[in-house]
Amino acid sequence: MKRVRVLVSGRVQGVWFRDACRHQARAAGVGGGARNLVDGRVEVVLEGPPEAVDRVVEWCRRGPPRADVAGVAVTEETPVGERAFHVR
């Protein structure tokens, strides 16, 4: 299992980024969550099979059609067994 924390910057709030990310993660069988940060970024935590997590990270680099992703910072973390994906 692999767990990463992804910080996505750019025009990523108010463009359905978190909801679209939830659909991507659930389709890939990845747990974790997504939330807006006060500085305008979106924080995404992903946990699951390495290839599935990597696929969702790559999606985060593009985002949904209305997003304009300027940067993505990925930090690996220790897996905690998270299976469901939630949006806050």
Secondary structure, DSSP 8 states (H G I E B T S, - for coil): -EEEEEEEEEE-SSSSHHHHHHHHHHHHT-EEEEEE-TTS-EEEEEEE-HHHHHHHHHHHTT-STT-EEEEEEEEEE------SEEE-
